[in-house]
């Protein structure tokens, strides 16, 4: 899909950084729950390129 848009990316398994692929979703939802529990933003503009509160 990335190549279809004329972009290139070096996509690798999360195993390279010690995270089993079947755990990625669990880790992501845990991170979101932690942010919500601590009343912190669930958005990191540096990563998502969207301002906090923007959809």
C-alpha positions in Angstrom: 0.0 0.0 0.0 2.8 2.4 0.8 4.4 1.8 -2.6 1.1 2.4 -4.3 1.3 6.0 -3.1 4.8 6.5 -4.4 6.4 6.2 -0.9 9.1 4.0 0.4 9.5 2.6 3.8 11.7 0.0 5.5 9.1 -2.0 7.4 10.3 -4.5 9.9 8.8 -6.8 12.5 8.4 -5.5 16.0 10.4 -8.6 17.1 13.5 -6.6 16.1 12.9 -4.4 19.2 11.8 -7.2 21.5 8.0 -6.9 21.0 6.1 -9.9 19.8 3.8 -8.9 16.9 0.8 -10.5 18.6 1.3 -8.1 21.5 1.3 -4.8 19.7 -2.4 -4.2 20.0 -2.4 -5.1 23.7 0.5 -2.7 24.3 -1.2 0.1 22.4 -4.5 -0.2 24.3 -2.6 -0.4 27.6 -0.8 2.8 26.7 -4.1 4.6 25.8 -5.7 3.4 29.1 -2.8 4.6 31.1 -2.9 8.0 29.4 -6.7 8.2 30.0 -6.3 7.2 33.7 -3.6 9.8 34.3 -5.7 12.4 32.4 -2.9 12.9 29.9 -3.4 13.6 26.2 -3.7 10.5 24.0 -2.1 12.3 21.2 1.6 13.0 20.6 1.7 15.8 18.0 5.4 15.0 17.2 4.3 11.5 16.1 0.8 12.2 14.7 1.4 15.7 13.2 -2.0 16.7 14.7 -2.5 19.3 17.4 -4.0 18.1 20.7 -7.8 18.2 20.5 -7.7 18.1 16.7 -9.4 15.2 14.9 
